[in-house]
Amino acid sequence: MEISSFTIILIIIFVLLKKLIQKEDRIHRINKNIPGPKSKFLFGNLFDLKGQVHEKINEWYEQYGSIYRIEFGSVSTVVLSEYSTLKEAFIDNGEIFQSRFQRKSRTACNKELNLANSNGEYFNHLKKTLANEMTNQKMKKKEKIIKRQVFLLSEFFNEISQQSPTNSGGISKEPINNIIKMYSLNVMLSLLFNIHFPYNSNSYQEELIITITRYFKSTGLPYPSDFIPTLYPFLKNKPKEYFEDYESVKKLITKITNDYQINHMLEINENSTIEDIENYQPKNILESLLKQYKLKNISYDGVIGSLMDLILAGSDTTGNTCLFSIVALVNNSNIQEKLFNEISNAFKDEDENDIDNENLNGANIITNNSSSLDNLSYFSDRIKTPYLVAFIKEVKRYYPSAPLSVPHLLTEDCEIQGYKISKGTQIIQNIYSTHLSPSFCSNPLEFYPERFLDSNNEPKIIPFGIGQRKCPGENIFEIEIYVFLVNLIKKFKLSHPINDNYQLNDRGQFGLSLQCPQFNIKVESR
């Protein structure tokens, strides 16, 4: 039965009148003493948060300080900035700031069963399961898989460098963003499923990367239907693209997971006892999740949802950091040369070892070429490259991968920086402003790796957020970035396609992860 336009108008008028005569609820009454911008009737500050949301949040931070209040429709929201404020909330009062704020559009997709959006004991169990598979000891054994992907990506850069007949380097025919994100996606697919995509222009692969990028851009945006309950029945399927992208990625991950169980987990089947399952030793993150599912500790939707978290975040967040690293190298040629000299001196006597291709073969989408890679280790070689380590930290500070993180929910009343905040308030970690604040470091708008060379006085960066919900895949991220940059800087000189007087655009586009602008690049072999 269709609702007439007249009926919709009456409903809206009723809601507006009800809002006018309604007394302030408890949350708004307690939070009203926190400073913040004036909000508009019914919609609050939602219309101010279009486009570059992180830049608007930063503008308000500069005006109102490290703690301020905004209204997401009817949802009272407090934005926390600066390390001391975030520490007071998420470390000193971590238990009551741990929970996720649940948005209806997200819950409709993930049912609150994935790692990123679940709460309580279910979340703690998921986090423990994944953390046990991401220890440094276990990641040392997986480092070879990451190095394999770096080598394959290096072949792509080598092809670009050979495009010029004068040996003066070549220019990429297309923006390199999708290929770099494919590297990060392949790392996660290799770690989880022992599969990867080839590095070439394949329409399916490019569409997958585009879908993931679009999903991460849209999932960070505030939708009115999530924050104005009376609008949800009319807008619950909006934006349509968000739901379609989620289902597209979910369908792929579900198929790969089902195939993996059939082909690799032969020891566990319908005849297995609880004791058999408990004694099973998982070979990777996926098997650990599936084991917990077989033990009925998590649901199958929880398995798929958490795998999606790892794959989506792993490919988009890490991929964008790799891209911003390249932008920083091109825009700061003096820094690039310092890094080249350091890496050349640190690894000039290293031999190349054949990378064991065992367990890297999978479905038809896998390339089976054998390869070799420089014999370096993130865990033992970082000490040889202090300037590179400082450069990576500066990239994470200057281009924070998750500028506003994922919103939290305060579960008890709490006082932060002298302001009382009500339970039920949505809390935002403003990582973007924290990293670019003069209170964080001197000359924060200058890209300056040297600020991290003094370990006693270096700034405390929080690129993965702060507190109990900090990203569990941080060490995977660190290995990926380090090995990627050592190989790239050692083998190639990177520059602007026109000449060194030009700068690549480095203004990130807002999303759940900060999106690097599309760019082409000139590549010369060293």
N, C-alpha and C positions, 0 to 999 in steps of 0.2 A: 504494500500500500504506500503510495507516494505521499510525501508531506508537502502541502502547498506552500508557496512563498509567503502567503499571509500568515500561516501557522508558524513558520520559522521566525517571521518578524515579531509575532506575539511572544514567542519563547524568549527571543533576545531581549525584548522590552521588559519582560518579567524578570529575567536574570539581572538586568541593569538596575531595575527598581529595587530588587531584593538586595543587591550589593549596596545601594545607597543607604538603606535603612538598617543594614546589618551592623551589629557591633563588631569591633575588631576582635579577631580570634586571639587565642592565647599566644601563638607564635609571633604574630605581628605586634601584639602588645608588648611583649618582652624585647623584641628586636628593634623597636622603633627608636631607641636611643643610639643605635649604631648609625654613624653618618653614611650618606650615600646620595646618589642622584634622585631627583624627583621622578616618581613613576606615574605613568599614565593610567587612567581609569580602566579597569578590567584587564588590560594587556600588560600592565606594569612597564618594564623596560624592554620587553621582547622586541619591539620595533627598532630599538637602538642597537640591537645585536644582530644585524645583518652583515653579510660579507666578512670583513676581516674582524671577527669577534675578538680575537686576542689583542688587537690594537685598541679597540674600544675599551676593553677591560684594563689595559695599561693606561689609557687616558684617564680613566676614573681613579686608578691607583695613584697617579701623579697628583690628582686633585684631592682625594680623600684619605690617602695613606694606606697602611698595611692591613687594615681591616675596615671593610665597608659593606653596606647592605644594598642589594638590588632586588627587584621583584621579577621573577619569571612567571608572568601571569599572576595566579593566586599563590604561587610557591615562593615563600620568603627564602632568600638566598644570601649567604655571606661569603664574600671573597677574601681569602687570606693570602697575604704576600709577605716576602722577606723571610729569610731563614729562621730568625729568632721567633717570629710569630708562628710559622709552620711547625717548628719544633715544639713550641708550647702546646700546640693542638695535637699533632699527630704522633709525637713521641711521649711527651709528658702526660698526655691524656688520651693515649692511643686507642684504648678499648672502646671509648664512646664515640670516636671519630672513624672507626674502622668500616662501618657498614656502607654499602652502596645505596645511593638514592635510586629508586626504581622508576624509570620512565615507561609509560604504557606501551609506546611503540617498540621499545627494546624488549620488554617482557613478552610482548606478543610473538617475538621471534625466538628468544632464547629461553623463555619460561623460567628465568632466574636459576638455571641449572649449570651455566658455564662458569668458568673461573672468574671472568671479569665482573659478572653481575650477581653472583650468588652471595649469600650471607650466612652467618652463624656457623654451626658445626659442619654443615655441608661444605661451606667454603674452606674451612680449616682443613678438612680431610682432602679436598682437591689440591689445595696449596701444598700440603705435606707430600702427597703423592708425586707432584711435579718437582718439588724442591729436591726430593730424594734422587731424582734422575738428572738433576742439573748441578750436582756438586762438582767442584774443581777436579776431583779424582776421576769422575766419570767423563767429564768433558775433555780431559787429556786424551782419553781413548778415542774420542770422537773428532779430535782436531784434524785428523787426516781427511775426514769427509769434507770439512770446510776448506782445507787446502786444495783438495781436488776441484772444488767449484771455482776457487780463485784462479787456478791454472786454466780452466776452460774459459773463464771470462777474459783472462789475459790474451788468449788466442783471438778473441773478438777485437780487442784493442790493437793487437798486432796486425790484423787485417786492415784496420783503418790506417795505421801508420804506413802501410805499403801501397796505398792508393796513389801516391804522388810519384811520377816517373823520375823526378829529380832527387829523390830520397830526402826531401825537405819536410816530410810528414804529410799525413792525409787528414781530411776533414770528414767527420761523420756525415753521411747522407741524410740522416734523420736524427732527431733528438735522441740522446742515449738513455733517457729516463727509464723507459720500459725494460731495456736490457739490464740496467743496474738493479732494478727491482726484481728482475728474473733471477739474478744471482742470489739475492736474499731469500726469495721464494724457494729456490732450489736447495739452499742450505737447510731450510726447515723441512722440505719434502724428503731430503736425503736422511736427515736425522730421524724423522718420524716413520717414513715408509720405505726407505732405501730406494727411492726413485728420484729422477729429476728430468726436466725438460731440456732439449738442446738449445743452444744460444743462436737462434736464427730468427728471421722474420717469418713467423708462422701466425696466421690470422687468429687461430684458436688461442695460442699463448698470449698474444698481444691483447686480445679481448678479455682474457682472464685478468691480466695485470690492470687493464683499464677499469674492469669491474671492481677489483679490490681497491684501487685508488679512489674511484667514485664513491664506494661504500664508506671508506674512511673519511672522506670529505663530508659526506652527508650525515654520518652518525654523530659527528661532533656538533652539528647545528641544533639550536633550540627550536622545536616545533610547537606552535601554539596548542595543538591537541594534547601534548604531554603535560601542559601546565595550566590549562583552563578546562576543568572537568566537564563543564556543560557543552564544550565544543567537541569533545571526543567522539560522541556517537555520529557526528556529521563528518569528521575528518580522520576517523580511525585508520583508514587505509591510505592516508597521505603521509609523506610523499610516496607515491607508487613506486618510484625508482628505488627507494631505499629497501623496500620489502622484496622487490624483484632481484636486486643485487644479492641480498642476504640468501635468498632461496637458491640462487644460481651457484654460489660458492658452497652452500650446505650440500647441495646435490652432488657436487664433485667430491667433496671430502667424505661423504657417506659412502659413495661407490668405492673410493680408494680404500677406505677402512674395511668395508665388507670383503673386498678382494684380498686384502692383507690377511684377514682372519682365515680365509679359505686356504690360502697358499703358504702361510708361514706359522700359524699357531695350531699345528696339527696335534700337539700334545694335549690341548684342552678342547674337549668336545662335549656333546650332550651327555655322554656317559661318565664324565669326570666327576669325582667326588669333591666335596669341600676341601678335604685334605690334599687332594691332587692339585687343586687350584692354589691353595695356600703355599704349597711347596714349589710351585712354578716360579722360575727365576726369569723375570722379564728382560728382554734384550734391548729395549729402548723405551722411550716415553710412551709411545702408543700402547705397547704391551702392558705397561704399568697401569694405564687407564683402563684397558680392557680387563685386566685382572681384577681391578676394583669393581668393575661392572659385573663380572662373573660372580664376585663375592656379594653382590647386591648392595655395595656401599655407595655406588653412584648409579645414575640412570644412563641408558644409552644416549639419550639426548645430552646428558652431561658430558659424555665422552666426545661426541661430535662437536658440541659447543665449545669445549675446552681446546680441542684440536683446531677449531676455527680461530679461536683467540690467538693461539700460538702461530698459526700460519699467516693470518691476516696481520697481526702485529709484527711478526718476524719479517714479513716481506715488505710491508709499507713503512713501518717505523725505521727499521734498520736500513732499508733501501734509500729512504730520504736522507738519512744521516750520511750514507756513502755519497749521495749526490751533492749534498751541501759541502762535504769534504773536498770534492773535486772543484766545486765553485770557489772555495777558499784557496785552493792551490792555484787556480787560474788567476784569481783576483789579487793574489799576493805572491808574485813570482819570486821575490827574494826569500820568502818562507819556503817555497817549493825547492829552491836550490839548497837551502840549509838542510832540509830534510833529505834531499838526495845525497848530499855529502855525508851526513850522519849514517844513513842506511848503507851506502856503498862501503864505508869504513867498517861498519859493524858486521857485514855479511860478505865481504869480498873473498874470503877463503872458504865459504860454504860450498859443499858439493851438492849436487842434485841427486836425489834418490827417487827411484820409481815408486809411484803411488800404487799401492795394492788396490786393484780394481774389484777385489772380492767383495761381495755383498752390495755393490753399487749397481748391479744389473737388476732390472725389474721388468715392467711392462713394455709395450712397443714404443712408448714415448721416450724411452731411455736411449741415450747414445752410449755405445759400448767401446769408444775409443780409449786406449790406454794412454797414460800421460805421465809427466814428471813434474816436480815442483820443488822450489828451493826448500832445503831442510832447515826450516825455522820453527820455533815454538813460541807461542804467545806467552806461555807460563815461564819459560826460562830466558827468553830473549828481550823482554821489555826493558830489563836493566841496561841493555846495550844501547837503547834508543830513547833517552830521556826527553829529547826535543819532540820526537814523534808522539810519545805519551802525552806531553803537554799540549801538542797540537790537537790531538783527539779530544782532550778535555775542553779545550777552547771551542772546538766545533760544537760539542754538546752544550756548552754554555751559551754561545752566540746564536745557535740555531736549535733551541730546545725541541726535541722530537715530539713531545706531548705537551704543548704550551699551557693547557689548562687541565691536564690529566683527565680522569673520569670522576664525575661528581660523587661526593660522599653524603651520608646522612648522619646528623648528630642524634644520638639515641638518649642522651640525658642533658639537662641544662648544664651549661658550663660557662665560666668566665675566662675570656682570652683578652690579653692586653687591656684589662680593666673594663671590658664590655661584656655584659651577660648575653649569651646566645641561647635561644630556646631549643629544646629537643624538638625533632621534626624539621629542623632547618636543613636545606640543601647547602652543602659546603663545597667550595671550589678552591683547589690548590692553584694559585696563580704562579706557575713556574716561569712563565715568560717574563713577567715583570721582575720577579725575584732575581733572575739571572742578569737582567739588564739595568738593575737599579744601582745608583751611585753608592748606596749603603752596602752593596754586595762586593764591589771591587772598584778600584779607581779607573777612570776612563772606560766605562762599561760598553760604550758604543764603538770602541776600537777593537779590531781583531788582533789579539796580542798573546800568542801562546806562552811567551816568557813569564807571564803572571803565574804560571803553574810550575815553574822550575824550582821554586823554593818550597819544599814540602812542609816546612814549618809555618809558612804564612799563606799558603795557597787558599783561594776561596773554596767554600763547600758547595759543590754543584749538586743538583738533585734532578737530573734529566729523566729519571724513571719514577719521579714522585718521592714521597717521604712517608714513612710509617709502615704499618703492618701489611698494606696492600701494594707495596712497592713491587715492580715487575719481577717475577721469579726468573725470567730468562735473561737477566742482565749479563751473566758471564758468556752466554752464547753471543750476544750482541758485541761484547768487548773483543772476543776472538775474531768474529767476522770482520769488524772494522780494522783491527790491527793487521791481520794477515792480508786483507785486501789492500791496505795502503802501503805496506812494505813492498809487495809485489808491483803495484801500480807505479809508485814513485821510483823504484829501482830500475824498472824496465822502460819507462816512458816519460817524456816531457809533455806536459799538457798546457795548452794555451788557447786564447780566444780565436775563433775562426777567421777574424779579420786581421787583427794585429794586437800586440801587447798593450797598446794604449787604450783598448776597450775593456770594459768590465762586464762580466756576466751578471744578469739580474739575480739578486739573492733575496728578494722580498718574498718570504714564504707565504703560501696561501693557507688560510685557516682550514682545519679539519681536526679530527681526533688526533691525528699526527700532522705536524707542519709539513705542507707539501712544497717540494722544491720546484721552482719554475722550470719549464721545458727548455733545454738548451742543446745546441750542437757544440762540437769541440774539435780542436786540432790536436793530433797525436803524432809525436815523433819518437822513434825508437832511440833508446840511450846507447 
